[in-house]
Amino acid sequence: NVHEYCLDWYGDTRPSGVDPSGPASNSSSQRVIRGGGWQNTADICASAWRGPYSQATPINQVGLRVFIRIP
């Protein structure tokens, strides 16, 4: 299991809503990662957890999650 890399910009305050999009501009130069990776504790593995991620820092537990909608 890996963190989900998001296109949202990271901000100090979390916006409200079901799928918050974060700040509209590049205020911190960091993107959002959600959920947890295989090396994290259970509280970070929740899909609601959002944290900062610098695009210039490669780590082995950030990736994409695939969602398949079955009608």
Biopython code that builds the backbone (N, CA, C, O; Angstrom):
import numpy as np
from Bio.PDB.StructureBuilder import StructureBuilder

atoms = [
    (1, "ASN", "N", (0.849, -1.177, 0.000)),
    (1, "ASN", "CA", (0.000, 0.000, 0.000)),
    (1, "ASN", "C", (0.894, 1.239, 0.000)),
    (1, "ASN", "O", (1.937, 1.248, 0.654)),
    (2, "VAL", "N", (0.500, 2.272, -0.718)),
    (2, "VAL", "CA", (1.296, 3.499, -0.823)),
    (2, "VAL", "C", (0.424, 4.722, -0.609)),
    (2, "VAL", "O", (-0.802, 4.648, -0.693)),
    (3, "HIS", "N", (1.079, 5.871, -0.326)),
    (3, "HIS", "CA", (0.361, 7.141, -0.279)),
    (3, "HIS", "C", (-0.178, 7.458, -1.672)),
    (3, "HIS", "O", (0.423, 7.078, -2.676)),
    (4, "GLU", "N", (-1.295, 8.142, -1.728)),
    (4, "GLU", "CA", (-1.849, 8.584, -3.008)),
    (4, "GLU", "C", (-1.354, 9.998, -3.295)),
    (4, "GLU", "O", (-1.572, 10.912, -2.499)),
    (5, "TYR", "N", (-0.697, 10.172, -4.420)),
    (5, "TYR", "CA", (-0.213, 11.479, -4.849)),
    (5, "TYR", "C", (-1.380, 12.252, -5.464)),
    (5, "TYR", "O", (-2.055, 11.744, -6.359)),
    (6, "CYS", "N", (-1.622, 13.473, -4.992)),
    (6, "CYS", "CA", (-2.733, 14.291, -5.482)),
    (6, "CYS", "C", (-2.202, 15.536, -6.185)),
    (6, "CYS", "O", (-1.085, 15.974, -5.907)),
    (7, "LEU", "N", (-2.974, 16.097, -7.074)),
    (7, "LEU", "CA", (-2.583, 17.314, -7.774)),
    (7, "LEU", "C", (-2.864, 18.573, -6.970)),
    (7, "LEU", "O", (-2.445, 19.659, -7.370)),
    (8, "ASP", "N", (-3.564, 18.455, -5.844)),
    (8, "ASP", "CA", (-3.884, 19.611, -5.003)),
    (8, "ASP", "C", (-2.618, 20.173, -4.370)),
    (8, "ASP", "O", (-1.701, 19.429, -4.019)),
    (9, "TRP", "N", (-2.579, 21.494, -4.229)),
    (9, "TRP", "CA", (-1.481, 22.140, -3.505)),
    (9, "TRP", "C", (-1.730, 21.980, -2.021)),
    (9, "TRP", "O", (-2.877, 22.029, -1.576)),
    (10, "TYR", "N", (-0.673, 21.789, -1.248)),
    (10, "TYR", "CA", (-0.803, 21.638, 0.195)),
    (10, "TYR", "C", (-0.931, 23.007, 0.851)),
    (10, "TYR", "O", (-0.244, 23.950, 0.457)),
    (11, "GLY", "N", (-1.800, 23.122, 1.843)),
    (11, "GLY", "CA", (-1.960, 24.352, 2.605)),
    (11, "GLY", "C", (-1.997, 24.039, 4.088)),
    (11, "GLY", "O", (-2.281, 22.907, 4.479)),
    (12, "ASP", "N", (-1.713, 25.029, 4.914)),
    (12, "ASP", "CA", (-1.720, 24.817, 6.359)),
    (12, "ASP", "C", (-3.102, 24.516, 6.907)),
    (12, "ASP", "O", (-3.236, 23.779, 7.884)),
    (13, "THR", "N", (-4.129, 25.077, 6.290)),
    (13, "THR", "CA", (-5.487, 24.824, 6.749)),
    (13, "THR", "C", (-6.170, 23.871, 5.793)),
    (13, "THR", "O", (-5.987, 23.953, 4.578)),
    (14, "ARG", "N", (-6.946, 22.982, 6.338)),
    (14, "ARG", "CA", (-7.658, 22.013, 5.513)),
    (14, "ARG", "C", (-9.014, 22.589, 5.134)),
    (14, "ARG", "O", (-9.797, 22.941, 6.017)),
    (15, "PRO", "N", (-9.310, 22.692, 3.840)),
    (15, "PRO", "CA", (-10.624, 23.183, 3.431)),
    (15, "PRO", "C", (-11.704, 22.154, 3.767)),
    (15, "PRO", "O", (-11.429, 20.958, 3.871)),
    (16, "SER", "N", (-12.908, 22.627, 3.930)),
    (16, "SER", "CA", (-13.998, 21.706, 4.234)),
    (16, "SER", "C", (-14.555, 21.116, 2.949)),
    (16, "SER", "O", (-14.310, 21.632, 1.859)),
    (17, "GLY", "N", (-15.296, 20.047, 3.084)),
    (17, "GLY", "CA", (-15.924, 19.417, 1.930)),
    (17, "GLY", "C", (-15.569, 17.950, 1.840)),
    (17, "GLY", "O", (-14.671, 17.469, 2.532)),
    (18, "VAL", "N", (-16.277, 17.250, 0.989)),
    (18, "VAL", "CA", (-16.073, 15.822, 0.813)),
    (18, "VAL", "C", (-14.738, 15.544, 0.130)),
    (18, "VAL", "O", (-14.003, 14.645, 0.538)),
    (19, "ASP", "N", (-14.428, 16.315, -0.907)),
    (19, "ASP", "CA", (-13.179, 16.137, -1.637)),
    (19, "ASP", "C", (-12.490, 17.492, -1.734)),
    (19, "ASP", "O", (-12.531, 18.129, -2.787)),
    (20, "PRO", "N", (-11.854, 17.945, -0.649)),
    (20, "PRO", "CA", (-11.257, 19.284, -0.654)),
    (20, "PRO", "C", (-10.152, 19.399, -1.686)),
    (20, "PRO", "O", (-9.416, 18.443, -1.929)),
    (21, "SER", "N", (-10.038, 20.575, -2.295)),
    (21, "SER", "CA", (-9.051, 20.753, -3.359)),
    (21, "SER", "C", (-7.824, 21.531, -2.919)),
    (21, "SER", "O", (-6.872, 21.636, -3.692)),
    (22, "GLY", "N", (-7.806, 22.077, -1.720)),
    (22, "GLY", "CA", (-6.649, 22.814, -1.245)),
    (22, "GLY", "C", (-6.585, 24.205, -1.846)),
    (22, "GLY", "O", (-7.508, 24.621, -2.546)),
    (23, "PRO", "N", (-5.489, 24.941, -1.578)),
    (23, "PRO", "CA", (-5.351, 26.296, -2.096)),
    (23, "PRO", "C", (-5.342, 26.314, -3.628)),
    (23, "PRO", "O", (-4.941, 25.343, -4.269)),
    (24, "ALA", "N", (-5.787, 27.426, -4.197)),
    (24, "ALA", "CA", (-5.850, 27.544, -5.654)),
    (24, "ALA", "C", (-4.482, 27.799, -6.273)),
    (24, "ALA", "O", (-4.282, 27.532, -7.457)),
    (25, "SER", "N", (-3.540, 28.310, -5.492)),
    (25, "SER", "CA", (-2.229, 28.631, -6.046)),
    (25, "SER", "C", (-1.124, 27.872, -5.325)),
    (25, "SER", "O", (-1.348, 27.231, -4.299)),
    (26, "ASN", "N", (0.051, 27.962, -5.881)),
    (26, "ASN", "CA", (1.218, 27.287, -5.352)),
    (26, "ASN", "C", (1.778, 28.079, -4.177)),
    (26, "ASN", "O", (2.809, 28.738, -4.311)),
    (27, "SER", "N", (1.118, 28.022, -3.042)),
    (27, "SER", "CA", (1.547, 28.808, -1.885)),
    (27, "SER", "C", (2.675, 28.140, -1.109)),
    (27, "SER", "O", (3.365, 28.814, -0.345)),
    (28, "SER", "N", (2.882, 26.851, -1.279)),
    (28, "SER", "CA", (3.904, 26.166, -0.497)),
    (28, "SER", "C", (4.862, 25.333, -1.337)),
    (28, "SER", "O", (5.819, 24.778, -0.797)),
    (29, "SER", "N", (4.639, 25.232, -2.613)),
    (29, "SER", "CA", (5.422, 24.412, -3.553)),
    (29, "SER", "C", (5.371, 22.919, -3.222)),
    (29, "SER", "O", (6.196, 22.147, -3.711)),
    (30, "GLN", "N", (4.406, 22.512, -2.396)),
    (30, "GLN", "CA", (4.244, 21.108, -2.070)),
    (30, "GLN", "C", (2.859, 20.639, -2.482)),
    (30, "GLN", "O", (1.882, 21.377, -2.354)),
    (31, "ARG", "N", (2.778, 19.431, -2.967)),
    (31, "ARG", "CA", (1.495, 18.808, -3.311)),
    (31, "ARG", "C", (0.977, 18.027, -2.116)),
    (31, "ARG", "O", (1.653, 17.913, -1.094)),
    (32, "VAL", "N", (-0.213, 17.497, -2.253)),
    (32, "VAL", "CA", (-0.854, 16.714, -1.187)),
    (32, "VAL", "C", (-0.653, 15.227, -1.458)),
    (32, "VAL", "O", (-0.757, 14.769, -2.596)),
    (33, "ILE", "N", (-0.363, 14.482, -0.391)),
    (33, "ILE", "CA", (-0.466, 13.029, -0.449)),
    (33, "ILE", "C", (-1.526, 12.622, 0.565)),
    (33, "ILE", "O", (-1.676, 13.254, 1.611)),
    (34, "ARG", "N", (-2.260, 11.560, 0.243)),
    (34, "ARG", "CA", (-3.316, 11.082, 1.134)),
    (34, "ARG", "C", (-3.072, 9.626, 1.473)),
    (34, "ARG", "O", (-2.318, 8.918, 0.806)),
    (35, "GLY", "N", (-3.735, 9.210, 2.529)),
    (35, "GLY", "CA", (-3.641, 7.819, 2.930)),
    (35, "GLY", "C", (-2.262, 7.489, 3.450)),
    (35, "GLY", "O", (-1.458, 8.390, 3.690)),
    (36, "GLY", "N", (-1.979, 6.229, 3.627)),
    (36, "GLY", "CA", (-0.698, 5.840, 4.188)),
    (36, "GLY", "C", (0.023, 4.812, 3.365)),
    (36, "GLY", "O", (-0.554, 4.154, 2.499)),
    (37, "GLY", "N", (1.271, 4.692, 3.649)),
    (37, "GLY", "CA", (2.100, 3.715, 2.983)),
    (37, "GLY", "C", (2.385, 2.525, 3.879)),
    (37, "GLY", "O", (1.923, 2.469, 5.019)),
    (38, "TRP", "N", (3.125, 1.605, 3.375)),
    (38, "TRP", "CA", (3.386, 0.357, 4.086)),
    (38, "TRP", "C", (4.244, 0.546, 5.329)),
    (38, "TRP", "O", (4.309, -0.356, 6.165)),
    (39, "GLN", "N", (4.907, 1.697, 5.474)),
    (39, "GLN", "CA", (5.740, 1.927, 6.649)),
    (39, "GLN", "C", (5.065, 2.824, 7.693)),
    (39, "GLN", "O", (5.694, 3.172, 8.692)),
    (40, "ASN", "N", (3.819, 3.201, 7.485)),
    (40, "ASN", "CA", (3.161, 4.155, 8.377)),
    (40, "ASN", "C", (2.298, 3.491, 9.435)),
    (40, "ASN", "O", (1.941, 2.317, 9.332)),
    (41, "THR", "N", (1.971, 4.284, 10.469)),
    (41, "THR", "CA", (1.076, 3.812, 11.522)),
    (41, "THR", "C", (-0.372, 3.873, 11.027)),
    (41, "THR", "O", (-0.662, 4.484, 9.999)),
    (42, "ALA", "N", (-1.264, 3.238, 11.765)),
    (42, "ALA", "CA", (-2.662, 3.116, 11.339)),
    (42, "ALA", "C", (-3.363, 4.465, 11.169)),
    (42, "ALA", "O", (-4.187, 4.608, 10.265)),
    (43, "ASP", "N", (-3.059, 5.461, 12.013)),
    (43, "ASP", "CA", (-3.755, 6.748, 11.903)),
    (43, "ASP", "C", (-3.436, 7.455, 10.581)),
    (43, "ASP", "O", (-4.293, 8.159, 10.047)),
    (44, "ILE", "N", (-2.250, 7.289, 10.056)),
    (44, "ILE", "CA", (-1.885, 7.915, 8.785)),
    (44, "ILE", "C", (-2.447, 7.123, 7.607)),
    (44, "ILE", "O", (-2.631, 7.688, 6.529)),
    (45, "CYS", "N", (-2.719, 5.849, 7.782)),
    (45, "CYS", "CA", (-3.225, 5.026, 6.684)),
    (45, "CYS", "C", (-4.673, 5.328, 6.317)),
    (45, "CYS", "O", (-5.157, 4.836, 5.298)),
    (46, "ALA", "N", (-5.378, 6.122, 7.119)),
    (46, "ALA", "CA", (-6.754, 6.501, 6.793)),
    (46, "ALA", "C", (-6.760, 7.356, 5.532)),
    (46, "ALA", "O", (-5.887, 8.207, 5.365)),
    (47, "SER", "N", (-7.720, 7.147, 4.648)),
    (47, "SER", "CA", (-7.766, 7.902, 3.390)),
    (47, "SER", "C", (-8.022, 9.386, 3.604)),
    (47, "SER", "O", (-7.761, 10.191, 2.709)),
    (48, "ALA", "N", (-8.528, 9.762, 4.776)),
    (48, "ALA", "CA", (-8.790, 11.175, 5.059)),
    (48, "ALA", "C", (-7.518, 11.932, 5.460)),
    (48, "ALA", "O", (-7.521, 13.163, 5.465)),
    (49, "TRP", "N", (-6.439, 11.229, 5.794)),
    (49, "TRP", "CA", (-5.194, 11.895, 6.181)),
    (49, "TRP", "C", (-4.585, 12.570, 4.963)),
    (49, "TRP", "O", (-4.467, 11.960, 3.900)),
    (50, "ARG", "N", (-4.199, 13.834, 5.119)),
    (50, "ARG", "CA", (-3.571, 14.594, 4.039)),
    (50, "ARG", "C", (-2.282, 15.212, 4.562)),
    (50, "ARG", "O", (-2.268, 15.792, 5.648)),
    (51, "GLY", "N", (-1.218, 15.097, 3.811)),
    (51, "GLY", "CA", (0.056, 15.650, 4.240)),
    (51, "GLY", "C", (0.803, 16.283, 3.078)),
    (51, "GLY", "O", (0.424, 16.094, 1.923)),
    (52, "PRO", "N", (1.863, 17.037, 3.371)),
    (52, "PRO", "CA", (2.637, 17.695, 2.320)),
    (52, "PRO", "C", (3.632, 16.738, 1.671)),
    (52, "PRO", "O", (4.126, 15.811, 2.313)),
    (53, "TYR", "N", (3.917, 16.969, 0.400)),
    (53, "TYR", "CA", (4.900, 16.174, -0.319)),
    (53, "TYR", "C", (5.618, 17.058, -1.325)),
    (53, "TYR", "O", (4.982, 17.672, -2.182)),
    (54, "SER", "N", (6.917, 17.125, -1.228)),
    (54, "SER", "CA", (7.717, 17.889, -2.170)),
    (54, "SER", "C", (7.960, 17.034, -3.399)),
    (54, "SER", "O", (8.421, 15.898, -3.285)),
    (55, "GLN", "N", (7.653, 17.567, -4.568)),
    (55, "GLN", "CA", (7.809, 16.808, -5.809)),
    (55, "GLN", "C", (9.269, 16.483, -6.099)),
    (55, "GLN", "O", (9.555, 15.563, -6.864)),
    (56, "ALA", "N", (10.182, 17.216, -5.506)),
    (56, "ALA", "CA", (11.608, 17.004, -5.753)),
    (56, "ALA", "C", (12.193, 15.904, -4.871)),
    (56, "ALA", "O", (13.364, 15.556, -5.019)),
    (57, "THR", "N", (11.400, 15.355, -3.961)),
    (57, "THR", "CA", (11.888, 14.339, -3.030)),
    (57, "THR", "C", (11.300, 12.975, -3.366)),
    (57, "THR", "O", (10.157, 12.701, -2.999)),
    (58, "PRO", "N", (12.039, 12.117, -4.047)),
    (58, "PRO", "CA", (11.499, 10.789, -4.358)),
    (58, "PRO", "C", (11.504, 9.883, -3.128)),
    (58, "PRO", "O", (12.510, 9.789, -2.424)),
    (59, "ILE", "N", (10.396, 9.230, -2.878)),
    (59, "ILE", "CA", (10.339, 8.220, -1.826)),
    (59, "ILE", "C", (9.617, 7.002, -2.381)),
    (59, "ILE", "O", (8.845, 7.114, -3.333)),
    (60, "ASN", "N", (9.860, 5.856, -1.798)),
    (60, "ASN", "CA", (9.349, 4.607, -2.364)),
    (60, "ASN", "C", (7.941, 4.245, -1.918)),
    (60, "ASN", "O", (7.493, 3.129, -2.177)),
    (61, "GLN", "N", (7.236, 5.142, -1.264)),
    (61, "GLN", "CA", (5.879, 4.797, -0.840)),
    (61, "GLN", "C", (4.846, 5.820, -1.277)),
    (61, "GLN", "O", (3.828, 6.001, -0.610)),
    (62, "VAL", "N", (5.101, 6.491, -2.393)),
    (62, "VAL", "CA", (4.118, 7.397, -2.993)),
    (62, "VAL", "C", (3.808, 6.876, -4.381)),
    (62, "VAL", "O", (4.714, 6.577, -5.158)),
    (63, "GLY", "N", (2.532, 6.770, -4.689)),
    (63, "GLY", "CA", (2.123, 6.269, -5.988)),
    (63, "GLY", "C", (0.727, 6.742, -6.323)),
    (63, "GLY", "O", (0.254, 7.747, -5.794)),
    (64, "LEU", "N", (0.083, 6.022, -7.193)),
    (64, "LEU", "CA", (-1.281, 6.335, -7.612)),
    (64, "LEU", "C", (-2.194, 5.213, -7.164)),
    (64, "LEU", "O", (-1.787, 4.054, -7.094)),
    (65, "ARG", "N", (-3.412, 5.561, -6.867)),
    (65, "ARG", "CA", (-4.408, 4.546, -6.545)),
    (65, "ARG", "C", (-5.402, 4.478, -7.677)),
    (65, "ARG", "O", (-5.799, 5.506, -8.224)),
    (66, "VAL", "N", (-5.800, 3.293, -8.026)),
    (66, "VAL", "CA", (-6.725, 3.081, -9.136)),
    (66, "VAL", "C", (-8.114, 2.832, -8.572)),
    (66, "VAL", "O", (-8.306, 2.008, -7.678)),
    (67, "PHE", "N", (-9.076, 3.564, -9.115)),
    (67, "PHE", "CA", (-10.458, 3.407, -8.701)),
    (67, "PHE", "C", (-11.249, 2.898, -9.888)),
    (67, "PHE", "O", (-11.234, 3.506, -10.959)),
    (68, "ILE", "N", (-11.934, 1.791, -9.704)),
    (68, "ILE", "CA", (-12.759, 1.225, -10.753)),
    (68, "ILE", "C", (-14.205, 1.279, -10.286)),
    (68, "ILE", "O", (-14.554, 0.733, -9.239)),
    (69, "ARG", "N", (-15.031, 1.936, -11.069)),
    (69, "ARG", "CA", (-16.447, 2.052, -10.722)),
    (69, "ARG", "C", (-17.224, 0.972, -11.461)),
    (69, "ARG", "O", (-17.210, 0.908, -12.691)),
    (70, "ILE", "N", (-17.892, 0.140, -10.706)),
    (70, "ILE", "CA", (-18.699, -0.934, -11.302)),
    (70, "ILE", "C", (-20.153, -0.511, -11.210)),
    (70, "ILE", "O", (-20.663, -0.252, -10.120)),
    (71, "PRO", "N", (-20.822, -0.441, -12.353)),
    (71, "PRO", "CA", (-22.221, 0.011, -12.341)),
    (71, "PRO", "C", (-23.162, -0.959, -11.633)),
    (71, "PRO", "O", (-24.363, -0.705, -11.550)),
]
sb = StructureBuilder()
sb.init_structure("model")
sb.init_model(0)
sb.init_chain("A")
sb.init_seg("    ")
for serial, (resi, resn, name, xyz) in enumerate(atoms, 1):
    if name == "N":
        sb.init_residue(resn, " ", resi, " ")
    sb.init_atom(name, np.array(xyz, "f"), 0.0, 1.0, " ", f" {name:<3s}", serial, name[0])
structure = sb.get_structure()
